[in-house]
Amino acid sequence: MQSDVGFIPELTLGQRLRVARETTGLEQREFAAELGTSRQTIGAAENGRTKPRELLLRAWAMRTGVNLEWLRTGNAKTPPSGDDGVLARHEGFEPPTF
């Protein structure tokens, strides 16, 4: 894909999953243990042999901090921002106040 800022390679779902996991610094076995699944499940998803279920995709995104939509599709919308340029926090994710 060509853009105004240069070439952006298109990655498969498995490649995106691997890239996201690698950002954590965890090996497949460690990552699988954190997500409550098997190393074989992680390996099969990263190698494109299986498509992970939605629940696993969501856990993958949460654990890695990678945008869920990017994991699913390879595209991510720009997050909304407030008038001051600070990213808006989703309702329900306010920090607790004591």
DSSP file (Angstrom, degrees, kcal/mol; ACC not computed):
  #  RESIDUE AA STRUCTURE BP1 BP2  ACC     N-H-->O    O-->H-N    N-H-->O    O-->H-N    TCO  KAPPA ALPHA  PHI   PSI    X-CA   Y-CA   Z-CA
    1    1 A M              0   0    0      0, 0.0     7,-2.3     0, 0.0     2,-0.4   0.000 360.0 360.0 360.0 134.4    0.0    0.0    0.0
    2    2 A Q  E     +A    7   0A   0      5,-0.2     2,-0.2     2,-0.0     5,-0.2  -0.844 360.0 172.7-102.2 136.2    1.4    3.4   -0.9
    3    3 A S  E >   -A    6   0A   0      3,-1.1     3,-0.9    -2,-0.4     0, 0.0  -0.758  48.9 -94.3-130.4 179.5    0.7    6.5    1.3
    4    4 A D  T 3  S+     0   0    0     -2,-0.2     3,-0.1     1,-0.2    -2,-0.0   0.726 124.4  45.7 -67.9 -21.4    1.8   10.1    1.5
    5    5 A V  T 3  S-     0   0    0      1,-0.4     2,-0.2     3,-0.0    -1,-0.2   0.381 123.4 -83.1-104.9   3.4    4.5    9.2    3.9
    6    6 A G  E <  S-A    3   0A   0     -3,-0.9    -3,-1.1     2,-0.1    -1,-0.4  -0.739  70.5 -22.0 126.9-175.1    5.9    6.1    2.2
    7    7 A F  E     -A    2   0A   0     -2,-0.2    -5,-0.2    -5,-0.2    -3,-0.0  -0.511  47.3-165.7 -74.1 131.4    5.3    2.4    1.7
    8    8 A I        -     0   0    0     -7,-2.3     2,-0.1    -2,-0.3    -2,-0.1  -0.968  20.0-134.3-117.9 113.3    3.3    0.7    4.5
    9    9 A P        -     0   0    0      0, 0.0     2,-0.5     0, 0.0    -7,-0.0  -0.379  14.3-127.2 -68.7 143.2    3.5   -3.1    4.2
   10   10 A E        -     0   0    0     -2,-0.1     2,-0.3     0, 0.0    64,-0.1  -0.804  27.5-159.0 -90.2 127.1    0.3   -5.1    4.6
   11   11 A L        -     0   0    0     -2,-0.5     2,-0.1    63,-0.1     3,-0.0  -0.789  14.1-120.7-106.9 147.9    0.6   -7.8    7.2
   12   12 A T     >  -     0   0    0     -2,-0.3     4,-2.4     1,-0.1     5,-0.2  -0.328  35.2-102.9 -74.2 167.0   -1.5  -10.9    7.6
   13   13 A L  H  > S+     0   0    0      1,-0.2     4,-2.6     2,-0.2     5,-0.2   0.931 124.0  51.6 -56.2 -46.8   -3.5  -11.5   10.8
   14   14 A G  H  > S+     0   0    0      1,-0.2     4,-2.3     2,-0.2    -1,-0.2   0.890 109.1  49.6 -59.8 -40.9   -0.9  -13.9   12.0
   15   15 A Q  H  > S+     0   0    0      2,-0.2     4,-2.7     1,-0.2    -1,-0.2   0.903 110.6  50.0 -65.5 -40.6    2.0  -11.5   11.4
   16   16 A R  H  X S+     0   0    0     -4,-2.4     4,-2.5     2,-0.2    -2,-0.2   0.907 110.6  50.1 -64.0 -40.7    0.1   -8.8   13.3
   17   17 A L  H  X S+     0   0    0     -4,-2.6     4,-2.6     2,-0.2    -2,-0.2   0.920 112.2  47.3 -62.2 -43.8   -0.5  -11.1   16.2
   18   18 A R  H  X S+     0   0    0     -4,-2.3     4,-2.9     2,-0.2    -2,-0.2   0.934 111.9  49.6 -63.9 -46.5    3.2  -12.1   16.2
   19   19 A V  H  X S+     0   0    0     -4,-2.7     4,-1.2     1,-0.2    -1,-0.2   0.924 112.1  49.0 -58.6 -44.7    4.3   -8.4   16.1
   20   20 A A  H >X S+     0   0    0     -4,-2.5     3,-0.5     1,-0.2     4,-0.5   0.936 112.8  46.7 -61.5 -46.9    2.0   -7.5   18.9
   21   21 A R  H >X>S+     0   0    0     -4,-2.6     3,-1.8     1,-0.2     5,-0.8   0.915 107.6  56.9 -62.0 -42.3    3.2  -10.4   21.1
   22   22 A E  H ><5S+     0   0    0     -4,-2.9     3,-0.9     1,-0.3    -1,-0.2   0.773  94.8  66.6 -62.9 -25.2    6.8   -9.6   20.4
   23   23 A T  H <<5S+     0   0    0     -4,-1.2    -1,-0.3    -3,-0.5    -2,-0.2   0.753  97.3  55.8 -66.3 -20.9    6.3   -6.1   21.7
   24   24 A T  H <<5S-     0   0    0     -3,-1.8    -1,-0.2    -4,-0.5    -2,-0.2   0.680 106.7-128.6 -81.8 -17.6    5.7   -7.7   25.1
   25   25 A G  T <<5 +     0   0    0     -3,-0.9     2,-0.3    -4,-0.5    -3,-0.2   0.565  64.7 133.4  79.8   8.0    9.1   -9.4   25.1
   26   26 A L      < -     0   0    0     -5,-0.8    -1,-0.3     1,-0.0    -2,-0.2  -0.700  54.9-128.8 -96.3 144.5    7.3  -12.7   25.9
   27   27 A E     >  -     0   0    0     -2,-0.3     4,-2.8    -3,-0.1     5,-0.3  -0.402  37.7 -98.9 -76.9 165.2    7.9  -16.1   24.2
   28   28 A Q  H  > S+     0   0    0      1,-0.2     4,-2.8     2,-0.2     5,-0.2   0.887 122.9  51.7 -54.9 -42.9    4.8  -17.9   22.9
   29   29 A R  H  > S+     0   0    0      2,-0.2     4,-2.0     1,-0.2    -1,-0.2   0.920 113.0  43.9 -63.4 -44.6    4.7  -20.2   26.0
   30   30 A E  H  > S+     0   0    0      2,-0.2     4,-2.0     1,-0.2    -1,-0.2   0.914 114.9  49.3 -66.0 -43.3    4.9  -17.3   28.5
   31   31 A F  H  X S+     0   0    0     -4,-2.8     4,-1.8     1,-0.2    -2,-0.2   0.918 109.9  51.5 -63.0 -44.2    2.3  -15.3   26.5
   32   32 A A  H  X>S+     0   0    0     -4,-2.8     5,-2.6    -5,-0.3     4,-1.0   0.905 107.9  52.5 -59.7 -42.8    0.0  -18.3   26.3
   33   33 A A  H  <5S+     0   0    0     -4,-2.0     3,-0.5     1,-0.2    -1,-0.2   0.900 108.7  50.2 -61.5 -40.5    0.2  -18.8   30.0
   34   34 A E  H  <5S+     0   0    0     -4,-2.0    -1,-0.2     1,-0.2    -2,-0.2   0.843 114.3  44.3 -66.5 -32.8   -0.8  -15.1   30.6
   35   35 A L  H  <5S-     0   0    0     -4,-1.8    -1,-0.2    -5,-0.1    -2,-0.2   0.539 113.8-117.1 -89.4  -6.3   -3.8  -15.4   28.3
   36   36 A G  T  <5S+     0   0    0     -4,-1.0     2,-0.2    -3,-0.5    -3,-0.2   0.850  78.9 101.1  75.8  34.2   -4.9  -18.8   29.7
   37   37 A T  S   <S-     0   0    0     -5,-2.6    -1,-0.3    -6,-0.1     2,-0.2  -0.699  73.8 -83.1-134.7-172.9   -4.4  -20.8   26.6
   38   38 A S     >  -     0   0    0     -2,-0.2     4,-1.8     1,-0.1     3,-0.1  -0.596  26.6-122.0 -97.6 158.7   -1.8  -23.2   25.1
   39   39 A R  H  > S+     0   0    0      1,-0.2     4,-2.9    -2,-0.2     5,-0.2   0.856 115.0  59.0 -62.1 -35.0    1.4  -22.4   23.2
   40   40 A Q  H  > S+     0   0    0      2,-0.2     4,-2.7     1,-0.2    -1,-0.2   0.879 103.4  51.0 -63.1 -38.2    0.0  -24.4   20.3
   41   41 A T  H  > S+     0   0    0      2,-0.2     4,-2.0     1,-0.2    -1,-0.2   0.921 112.6  45.8 -64.2 -44.0   -3.0  -22.0   20.1
   42   42 A I  H  X S+     0   0    0     -4,-1.8     4,-2.5     2,-0.2    -2,-0.2   0.936 114.9  47.6 -64.3 -46.3   -0.7  -19.0   20.0
   43   43 A G  H  X S+     0   0    0     -4,-2.9     4,-2.1     1,-0.2     6,-0.2   0.896 110.8  50.6 -62.1 -42.3    1.6  -20.6   17.4
   44   44 A A  H  <>S+     0   0    0     -4,-2.7     5,-1.9     2,-0.2     6,-1.4   0.884 112.1  47.7 -64.9 -38.2   -1.3  -21.7   15.2
   45   45 A A  H ><5S+     0   0    0     -4,-2.0     3,-0.9     1,-0.2    -2,-0.2   0.927 113.7  46.7 -67.8 -44.3   -2.7  -18.2   15.3
   46   46 A E  H 3<5S+     0   0    0     -4,-2.5    -2,-0.2     1,-0.2    -1,-0.2   0.813 112.9  49.5 -69.1 -29.4    0.6  -16.6   14.5
   47   47 A N  T 3<5S-     0   0    0     -4,-2.1    -1,-0.2    -5,-0.2    -2,-0.2   0.468 113.5-117.6 -87.6  -1.5    1.3  -19.0   11.7
   48   48 A G  T < 5S+     0   0    0     -3,-0.9    -3,-0.2    -4,-0.4    -4,-0.1   0.609  80.9 121.7  78.8  11.7   -2.1  -18.5   10.1
   49   49 A R  S   <S+     0   0    0     -5,-1.9     2,-0.3    -6,-0.2    -4,-0.2   0.828  80.9  18.0 -75.2 -31.0   -3.3  -22.1   10.6
   50   50 A T  S    S-     0   0    0     -6,-1.4    -2,-0.3    -9,-0.1    -1,-0.2  -0.962  73.5-127.3-136.5 155.5   -6.2  -20.9   12.7
   51   51 A K        -     0   0    0     -2,-0.3    -6,-0.1    -3,-0.1    -5,-0.1  -0.909  36.7-121.6-100.3 123.7   -8.1  -17.7   13.2
   52   52 A P        -     0   0    0      0, 0.0   -10,-0.0     0, 0.0   -11,-0.0  -0.291  27.6-106.0 -65.8 149.0   -8.4  -16.9   16.9
   53   53 A R     >  -     0   0    0      1,-0.1     4,-2.4     4,-0.0     3,-0.3  -0.269  34.0-104.0 -67.5 160.8  -11.8  -16.4   18.5
   54   54 A E  H  > S+     0   0    0      1,-0.2     4,-2.6     2,-0.2     5,-0.2   0.871 120.3  55.9 -55.7 -41.7  -13.0  -12.9   19.4
   55   55 A L  H  > S+     0   0    0      1,-0.2     4,-2.2     2,-0.2    -1,-0.2   0.907 109.6  45.8 -60.8 -42.5  -12.3  -13.5   23.1
   56   56 A L  H  > S+     0   0    0     -3,-0.3     4,-2.7     2,-0.2    -1,-0.2   0.898 111.0  52.9 -68.2 -40.1   -8.7  -14.4   22.4
   57   57 A L  H  X S+     0   0    0     -4,-2.4     4,-2.5     2,-0.2    -2,-0.2   0.918 110.5  47.9 -59.3 -43.1   -8.2  -11.4   20.0
   58   58 A R  H  X S+     0   0    0     -4,-2.6     4,-2.5     2,-0.2    -2,-0.2   0.915 112.8  47.4 -65.2 -42.6   -9.5   -9.1   22.7
   59   59 A A  H  X S+     0   0    0     -4,-2.2     4,-2.8     2,-0.2     5,-0.2   0.898 111.0  52.9 -64.2 -39.6   -7.3  -10.6   25.3
   60   60 A W  H  X S+     0   0    0     -4,-2.7     4,-2.1     2,-0.2     6,-0.3   0.930 111.4  45.7 -59.7 -47.6   -4.3  -10.3   22.9
   61   61 A A  H  X>S+     0   0    0     -4,-2.5     4,-2.0     1,-0.2     5,-0.8   0.916 114.2  48.1 -64.2 -43.7   -5.0   -6.7   22.3
   62   62 A M  H  <5S+     0   0    0     -4,-2.5    -2,-0.2     1,-0.2    -1,-0.2   0.924 113.7  46.2 -64.3 -44.1   -5.4   -5.9   26.0
   63   63 A R  H  <5S+     0   0    0     -4,-2.8    -1,-0.2     1,-0.2    -2,-0.2   0.867 120.8  37.5 -68.4 -35.5   -2.3   -7.7   27.0
   64   64 A T  H  <5S-     0   0    0     -4,-2.1    -1,-0.2    -5,-0.2    -2,-0.2   0.675 100.5-128.3 -90.7 -17.9   -0.1   -6.2   24.3
   65   65 A G  T  <5 +     0   0    0     -4,-2.0     2,-0.3     1,-0.3    -3,-0.2   0.638  61.2 141.8  77.8  13.4   -1.7   -2.7   24.3
   66   66 A V      < -     0   0    0     -5,-0.8    -1,-0.3    -6,-0.3    -2,-0.1  -0.683  63.5 -93.7 -91.6 142.6   -2.1   -3.0   20.6
   67   67 A N     >  -     0   0    0     -2,-0.3     4,-2.1     1,-0.1     5,-0.1  -0.312  28.4-142.9 -55.9 125.6   -5.3   -1.5   18.9
   68   68 A L  H  > S+     0   0    0      1,-0.2     4,-2.5     2,-0.2     5,-0.2   0.895 100.0  52.7 -60.5 -43.1   -7.9   -4.3   18.6
   69   69 A E  H  >>S+     0   0    0      1,-0.2     4,-2.9     2,-0.2     6,-0.6   0.886 108.1  51.8 -62.8 -37.7   -9.1   -3.0   15.2
   70   70 A W  H  >5S+     0   0    0      4,-0.2     4,-1.8     3,-0.2    -1,-0.2   0.914 109.0  50.6 -65.0 -41.5   -5.6   -3.1   13.9
   71   71 A L  H  <5S+     0   0    0     -4,-2.1    -2,-0.2     1,-0.2    -1,-0.2   0.943 116.1  42.2 -59.3 -46.1   -5.2   -6.7   15.0
   72   72 A R  H  <5S+     0   0    0     -4,-2.5    -2,-0.2    -5,-0.1    -1,-0.2   0.930 137.0   6.5 -65.1 -47.4   -8.4   -7.7   13.3
   73   73 A T  H  <5S-     0   0    0     -4,-2.9    -3,-0.2     2,-0.4    -2,-0.2   0.625  89.4-114.2-118.9 -18.5   -8.0   -5.8   10.0
   74   74 A G  S  <<S+     0   0    0     -4,-1.8     2,-0.4    -5,-0.6    -4,-0.2   0.449  89.4  94.8  88.3   0.4   -4.6   -4.2    9.7
   75   75 A N        -     0   0    0     -6,-0.6     2,-0.4    -5,-0.0    -2,-0.4  -0.946  52.9-170.0-123.5 146.3   -6.2   -0.8    9.9
   76   76 A A        -     0   0    0     -2,-0.4     2,-0.1    -3,-0.1    -9,-0.0  -0.997  18.6-131.4-137.5 134.0   -6.8    1.5   12.8
   77   77 A K        -     0   0    0     -2,-0.4    -7,-0.1     1,-0.1    -8,-0.1  -0.473  37.9 -98.0 -75.5 152.6   -8.8    4.6   13.1
   78   78 A T        -     0   0    0     -2,-0.1    -1,-0.1     1,-0.1     3,-0.1  -0.576  47.1-112.4 -68.9 129.4   -7.3    7.7   14.7
   79   79 A P        -     0   0    0      0, 0.0    -1,-0.1     0, 0.0    -3,-0.0  -0.296  35.6 -99.8 -65.0 149.8   -8.4    7.8   18.3
   80   80 A P        -     0   0    0      0, 0.0     8,-1.3     0, 0.0     2,-0.3  -0.336  40.5-161.9 -66.8 150.2  -10.8   10.6   19.3
   81   81 A S  B     -B   87   0B   0      6,-0.2     6,-0.2    -3,-0.1     5,-0.1  -0.950  14.6-118.6-132.0 155.8   -9.2   13.6   21.0
   82   82 A G    >   -     0   0    0      4,-2.7     3,-1.7    -2,-0.3     6,-0.0  -0.169  43.8 -89.5 -79.2 180.0  -10.6   16.4   23.1
   83   83 A D  T 3  S+     0   0    0      1,-0.3    -1,-0.1     2,-0.1    -2,-0.0   0.790 127.3  55.4 -61.9 -28.4  -10.3   20.1   22.2
   84   84 A D  T 3  S-     0   0    0      2,-0.2    -1,-0.3     1,-0.0     3,-0.1   0.383 118.4-108.6 -88.7   5.3   -7.1   20.3   24.1
   85   85 A G  S <  S+     0   0    0     -3,-1.7     2,-0.3     1,-0.3    -2,-0.1   0.423  77.7 131.9  85.0  -2.5   -5.5   17.5   22.1
   86   86 A V        -     0   0    0      1,-0.1    -4,-2.7    -5,-0.1    -1,-0.3  -0.670  66.7-104.7 -83.5 136.7   -5.6   15.1   25.0
   87   87 A L  B     -B   81   0B   0     -2,-0.3    -6,-0.2    -6,-0.2     2,-0.2  -0.338  35.2-117.2 -62.4 138.0   -7.0   11.7   24.2
   88   88 A A        -     0   0    0     -8,-1.3     2,-0.4    -6,-0.0    -1,-0.1  -0.548  23.0-131.1 -76.2 140.3  -10.5   11.1   25.4
   89   89 A R        -     0   0    0     -2,-0.2     3,-0.1     1,-0.1     5,-0.1  -0.772  27.6-108.7 -91.5 135.3  -10.9    8.3   27.9
   90   90 A H    >   -     0   0    0     -2,-0.4     3,-2.0     1,-0.1    -1,-0.1  -0.333  43.3 -95.5 -60.8 142.2  -13.7    5.8   27.2
   91   91 A E  T 3  S+     0   0    0      1,-0.3    -1,-0.1     2,-0.1    -3,-0.0  -0.359 113.8  32.3 -59.7 135.6  -16.6    6.2   29.6
   92   92 A G  T 3  S+     0   0    0     -3,-0.1    -1,-0.3    -2,-0.0    -2,-0.1   0.298  98.6  86.7  97.6  -8.4  -16.3    3.7   32.4
   93   93 A F    <   +     0   0    0     -3,-2.0    -2,-0.1     2,-0.0    -3,-0.1   0.041  54.6 134.8-110.9  24.7  -12.5    3.8   32.4
   94   94 A E        -     0   0    0      1,-0.1     3,-0.1    -5,-0.1    -3,-0.0  -0.468  64.2-105.5 -70.4 144.4  -12.2    6.8   34.7
   95   95 A P        -     0   0    0      0, 0.0    -1,-0.1     0, 0.0     2,-0.1  -0.430  42.3-100.2 -68.1 147.0   -9.6    6.4   37.4
   96   96 A P        -     0   0    0      0, 0.0     2,-0.4     0, 0.0    -3,-0.0  -0.375  33.5-151.3 -67.0 145.6  -11.0    5.7   40.9
   97   97 A T              0   0    0      1,-0.1    -3,-0.0    -3,-0.1     0, 0.0  -0.959 360.0 360.0-117.1 137.8  -11.2    8.7   43.2
   98   98 A F              0   0    0     -2,-0.4    -1,-0.1     0, 0.0     0, 0.0   0.375 360.0 360.0-118.0 360.0  -11.0    8.2   47.0
